[in-house]
């Protein structure tokens, strides 16, 4: 899985880079100690195999609490799905299956 780990220092640079390469960007907020976060990673791996125009950025909220605060993240895991730099398709709290995420992206 070509996931890019981001933090408070490199977030802006990495999200801009992601949009230069891909059409859809998912920013996943999680924690090393969050079991549902690991389940979501498996779903995102499956999704990435299906959608070649997808880039995934991961934020560890323990390491980057100000990013979580900036995005209003209160539950883990949470995904913010972007169609382009200025368009958020949806913010999803909790685990969601890959086909359901794909349906949201393609709608």
C-alpha positions as CSV (number, residue, x, y, z in Angstrom):
1,X,0.0,0.0,0.0
2,X,1.5,3.3,-1.0
3,X,0.4,5.2,2.0
4,X,2.1,8.5,2.8
5,X,2.5,9.2,6.5
6,X,2.1,12.9,7.2
7,X,2.4,15.1,10.2
8,X,2.0,18.8,11.1
9,X,5.2,19.7,9.4
10,X,4.7,18.0,6.0
11,X,1.0,17.9,5.6
12,X,0.5,20.8,3.2
13,X,3.4,19.7,1.0
14,X,2.3,16.1,0.8
15,X,-1.3,16.9,0.1
16,X,-0.3,19.2,-2.7
17,X,2.0,16.5,-4.1
18,X,-0.8,13.9,-3.8
19,X,-3.1,16.1,-5.9
20,X,-0.4,16.5,-8.6
21,X,-0.4,12.7,-9.0
22,X,-3.9,11.6,-8.3
23,X,-7.5,12.8,-8.6
24,X,-8.8,11.5,-5.3
25,X,-7.1,11.9,-1.9
26,X,-8.1,10.2,1.3
27,X,-6.7,11.6,4.5
28,X,-7.1,8.9,7.2
29,X,-6.8,10.0,10.9
30,X,-5.9,7.2,13.2
31,X,-3.6,6.0,16.0
32,X,-1.2,3.1,16.4
33,X,-3.3,1.9,19.4
34,X,-6.7,2.0,17.6
35,X,-7.8,-1.4,16.5
36,X,-10.5,-0.2,14.2
37,X,-7.9,2.0,12.5
38,X,-6.0,-1.1,11.5
39,X,-9.2,-2.6,10.1
40,X,-9.7,0.5,8.0
41,X,-6.2,0.3,6.7
42,X,-7.0,-3.2,5.2
43,X,-10.1,-1.7,3.5
44,X,-8.1,1.2,2.1
45,X,-5.5,-1.2,0.8
46,X,-8.2,-3.1,-1.1
47,X,-9.6,0.2,-2.4
48,X,-6.3,1.4,-3.6
49,X,-5.9,-1.8,-5.7
50,X,-9.3,-1.0,-7.4
51,X,-8.8,2.8,-7.9
52,X,-5.6,3.8,-9.5
53,X,-6.4,7.5,-9.2
54,X,-6.4,7.3,-5.4
55,X,-3.7,8.6,-3.0
56,X,-3.9,7.9,0.8
57,X,-2.4,10.1,3.5
58,X,-2.3,8.9,7.1
59,X,-2.2,11.2,10.1
60,X,-1.3,9.7,13.5
61,X,-3.4,11.8,15.9
62,X,-1.1,11.0,18.8
63,X,1.8,12.5,16.9
64,X,-0.1,15.4,15.2
65,X,-2.9,16.5,17.5
66,X,-3.2,20.0,16.0
67,X,-4.0,18.4,12.6
68,X,-6.8,16.4,14.2
69,X,-8.1,19.6,15.9
70,X,-7.8,21.6,12.6
71,X,-10.0,19.0,10.9
72,X,-12.4,18.6,13.8
73,X,-11.5,15.0,14.4
74,X,-13.1,13.5,17.5
75,X,-13.5,9.8,16.6
76,X,-10.9,7.4,15.3
77,X,-10.7,6.3,12.6
78,X,-11.9,9.2,10.5
79,X,-11.4,9.7,6.7
80,X,-11.7,12.9,4.8
81,X,-12.2,12.2,1.1
82,X,-11.2,14.9,-1.4
83,X,-12.1,15.1,-5.1
84,X,-9.7,17.9,-5.5
85,X,-7.8,20.3,-3.2
86,X,-10.9,22.4,-2.5
87,X,-13.7,19.8,-2.6
88,X,-14.3,17.4,0.2
89,X,-16.6,14.6,-0.9
90,X,-17.3,13.3,2.5
91,X,-16.0,12.9,6.1
92,X,-16.5,9.4,7.4
93,X,-16.1,8.4,11.1
94,X,-15.5,4.7,11.9
95,X,-14.7,1.7,9.7
96,X,-16.3,1.4,6.3
97,X,-15.9,-1.4,3.7
98,X,-13.9,-0.8,0.6
99,X,-16.9,-1.2,-1.8
100,X,-18.9,1.3,0.2
101,X,-16.1,3.8,0.1
102,X,-15.7,3.3,-3.6
103,X,-19.4,3.9,-4.1
104,X,-19.1,7.2,-2.3
105,X,-16.1,8.3,-4.4
106,X,-17.7,7.3,-7.7
107,X,-21.1,8.9,-7.0
